[in-house]
Amino acid sequence: MNDPQSQLAQWMNALLGAAGRDARATQHEVSFAGHDPVYPTCFRAGEAAAATLGAAASAAADLWCLRGGAPQQIRIDVRAAAASLLSFGYQRVSGVAFERGSLATTALYRGRDGGWIHLHGGFRSREGTLALLRCADDADAIARTVATWDAQTLEDALAERGCCGVRLRSADEWRQQPQGIALGKVPPIEIFKIGDAPPMPLGGLCAGESGARPLGGVRVLDLTRVLAGPACARTLAEHGADVLHVRGPRLPFVEPFVIDTNPGKRSCYLDLDRKEDGERLRALAREADVFSQGYRLGAFARRGFSPEALAQLRPGIVVVSINCYGHEGPWAGRPGWEQLAQTTSGMALEHSGSEHPALVGAALNDYTTGYLGAVGAMLALARRATEGGSWHVRVSLTRTAMWIMSLPRVVADAVPRPVDPVEIAPWMIEMQTAWSALTRLGPIARMSATPPRWDLPPAKLGSHPATWN
């Protein structure tokens, strides 16, 4: 590309325009620095992240203007944005990095027909996957067993059991697959009205007011986990939202991911199998502005918290739904994760080839989808402020992968230059947490009037009451 920065601005504006941002909205001065490749892949991972972070900062700056603030200067560094796609890897607690473990049930294996399938035995899918395969939890045993299955047959069998796993597809195969067809019909960020409500202005700025934020006073319920959903609410928190993270007390978790995605939030437990906890969530929702959820399709609807039910309970609410494969189509209810979005969309195949397929070495769909969800939430809040209504925002990991794959590729002979910790030092921050002193990557966007920040350190799960401040 002759002018990477201009191209990034085009991508950013295209995302905002496709999501319904008014073309007459205040045009902030947005600039980008740096370029791909950062990671050893043909995909423009860092630049895609930078474009979405620029869109998020612009949406936050729009809300600032609706409060009476002036347009802002926004700067996004591509290499820092790329680092954010592995932000959990830059964490240090008392100077010590977290070790990254691996599971035999979460990997690519070759089937009998020569096709590859990516299993994902994370969390509760592990037991179901092993029960289906009837083998030991060992990479060699799993490889031998998968080699007795055709890849498509195993994918279907896993889906029937509610377990995670998809076969390796090319981009063309995915676009012709029913779920790929459904996703190809929608933009990366879907926003649509789901109910009537009067306009709800965000509130103006008082003369001489200090410490005001674009999302100040906005209450966000964050019912998500690993990694896209929590990254969405974390992005809202860095622009001043009051975020309450709600988690079931018996759900498994990965502690480094909790630390990574929970700054700026309070965290409580609610067990929705208990009637009183369901009523508590209902009471919280009545006072919420945003309800963000990332669980399987129907999980909240069965408990009375569908987007439409929430719009009746709290007219004017913005509901954000985040999943792996999209919200319409035959796969809408399937569970999935970053690895599976890469595998089924064609990303993994193009990245590495069919002989030894491998994933892009960053959670590019996870974090980027989280940023897109935050963009959608803020655009919906702007529409609520000016025209009223309740709104539903939908994003998915695989639609994000398709968007990234629609962008131009890195020049073939370009040599990736990994992020040097020294160059991202300006973005590193220190926080005192329940885990001891934490050094981590801070917010990436630089904004002239409302610099993003987290007012709270990450909290251990369930360490706060289930109440608003």
C-alpha positions, 0 to 999 in steps of 0.5 A, spaced: 500 500 500 502 506 498 499 510 504 498 505 509 495 510 514 490 513 509 488 506 508 487 504 515 483 511 516 478 508 510 478 501 513 476 505 520 471 509 516 468 503 513 467 499 519 463 505 522 459 507 516 457 500 515 455 500 523 450 506 521 454 511 524 451 518 521 456 520 516 455 527 518 458 525 525 463 530 528 470 528 524 475 527 529 483 528 527 485 520 527 492 518 525 495 512 525 503 510 526 506 504 524 505 498 519 504 490 519 507 485 519 508 484 526 506 477 526 509 472 521 502 471 517 500 474 511 494 477 514 494 485 517 493 483 524 496 489 527 493 494 522 486 491 523 486 492 530 489 499 529 483 500 525 478 497 530 481 501 536 481 507 532 473 506 530 472 505 538 476 511 540 472 515 534 465 512 537 467 515 544 469 521 542 462 522 538 459 521 545 464 526 548 461 531 543 454 529 545 455 531 552 458 538 549 465 536 548 470 538 542 472 534 537 479 530 539 485 528 536 486 521 536 492 517 535 493 509 534 500 506 534 499 499 529 505 496 533 501 497 540 495 495 537 498 488 535 501 487 542 494 488 544 492 482 541 496 478 546 495 483 551 495 477 557 502 475 554 505 482 557 502 481 564 507 481 570 505 480 577 511 482 581 515 481 575 513 474 574 510 472 567 504 467 567 506 460 564 501 458 558 499 451 558 496 447 553 491 441 552 491 435 548 484 436 547 485 443 544 489 442 537 489 440 530 489 433 528 488 429 521 482 425 520 482 418 516 480 422 510 486 426 510 482 432 512 484 436 519 479 438 525 481 442 530 478 440 537 477 445 543 476 441 549 477 448 553 472 448 560 467 443 560 467 441 552 473 436 554 469 431 558 464 431 552 470 430 547 474 425 550 467 421 552 466 421 544 473 419 542 473 414 548 481 415 549 485 417 554 487 425 555 493 424 551 495 427 544 498 421 541 492 417 543 487 423 541 491 423 534 490 415 533 483 416 535 481 422 530 485 418 525 479 413 525 474 418 523 473 422 517 473 430 519 466 432 517 463 426 521 467 428 527 465 435 526 458 433 526 458 428 532 461 433 536 456 438 534 451 433 536 454 433 543 454 440 544 462 440 544 467 444 540 470 442 534 471 444 526 474 441 520 479 445 517 476 449 511 478 454 505 475 461 505 471 459 499 469 452 502 466 457 508 463 462 504 459 456 500 457 453 507 450 455 510 453 458 516 458 462 512 453 464 507 449 467 513 455 471 515 456 474 508 450 477 508 451 481 515 456 487 516 462 486 522 458 490 526 450 489 526 446 494 530 438 494 530 432 497 534 429 492 538 424 497 542 421 504 543 424 509 548 424 516 549 431 519 547 436 519 553 441 524 553 448 522 556 448 529 560 452 535 559 458 538 561 458 543 567 463 549 566 470 547 569 468 540 570 474 535 571 475 528 570 469 527 566 469 521 561 465 520 554 461 514 558 461 517 565 455 515 568 453 509 563 452 502 567 454 496 563 453 489 565 458 484 563 456 477 562 461 474 558 468 470 559 474 469 555 476 473 551 472 477 546 466 479 551 470 481 557 475 485 552 468 489 549 466 491 556 474 493 558 474 497 552 467 501 555 471 501 562 477 505 559 472 510 556 469 511 563 463 506 564 461 503 570 462 496 569 459 490 573 462 483 571 457 478 573 459 471 573 456 464 575 460 461 581 461 454 579 464 456 572 471 454 570 476 460 568 483 462 566 486 466 571 491 470 566 485 472 562 481 474 568 487 479 570 487 481 563 480 483 561 477 485 568 481 492 569 476 498 570 470 493 572 467 490 579 466 483 579 460 479 582 457 472 583 450 471 581 447 463 580 442 464 575 439 457 578 437 460 584 431 464 583 433 470 588 439 471 584 435 471 577 431 477 581 437 480 583 440 480 575 433 483 573 434 489 578 441 490 576 438 490 568 433 495 570 438 500 572 443 498 566 444 502 560 448 496 556 447 488 557 453 485 554 453 477 554 457 472 550 454 465 552 451 460 547 444 462 543 438 461 548 442 461 554 439 468 557 433 467 553 431 461 557 431 465 563 427 471 561 433 475 559 433 475 551 434 482 548 427 483 547 425 481 554 431 486 556 428 492 552 421 491 555 424 490 562 429 496 561 426 501 555 432 504 552 437 498 554 443 497 549 444 489 548 451 486 546 451 479 543 458 476 542 459 469 539 463 465 535 459 463 528 454 469 528 447 470 530 443 467 524 444 460 521 444 453 523 451 454 527 448 460 531 447 456 537 454 452 537 459 454 542 466 456 539 473 460 540 478 463 537 482 457 534 475 455 531 474 461 528 480 461 524 480 454 522 473 454 519 473 461 516 479 459 512 484 463 516 488 458 518 489 454 512 491 460 508 496 462 514 500 456 514 497 451 508 494 444 508 500 440 510 501 442 517 496 447 518 497 452 524 493 458 527 496 465 527 500 466 533 495 471 536 488 472 539 486 477 533 479 475 532 478 475 540 480 482 541 478 485 535 471 482 536 471 485 543 473 492 540 468 491 535 462 490 540 465 496 544 464 500 537 457 498 536 455 499 544 457 506 543 454 507 536 448 505 539 448 509 545 449 515 541 443 513 537 439 512 543 441 519 546 439 522 539 433 518 537 431 514 543 430 506 542 432 500 545 438 497 541 441 490 539 448 490 537 451 483 534 458 481 533 462 474 532 469 471 531 468 468 525 465 474 522 471 478 524 475 473 521 472 474 514 473 481 515 480 481 516 481 476 510 477 481 506 483 486 507 489 486 503 495 481 504 502 483 507 507 484 501 509 477 500 517 478 502 515 483 508 519 481 514 515 481 520 518 485 526 516 482 533 514 487 538 520 489 542 518 490 550 522 497 549 518 500 544 511 499 547 514 501 554 509 508 553 503 503 553 505 499 560 502 501 566 502 499 573 496 497 578 496 494 585 491 488 585 489 482 589 494 478 586 500 483 588 503 489 583 501 488 576 505 491 570 501 490 564 499 493 557 494 499 558 489 502 553 492 503 546 488 509 543 491 516 545 486 521 545 487 529 546 481 531 551 479 524 554 485 519 555 483 512 556 484 509 563 482 504 567 480 507 574 480 500 578 485 494 578 482 487 575 478 484 581 478 477 583 472 474 581 466 475 586 469 480 590 464 485 590 457 485 591 451 485 586 450 492 586 451 498 582 455 504 586 
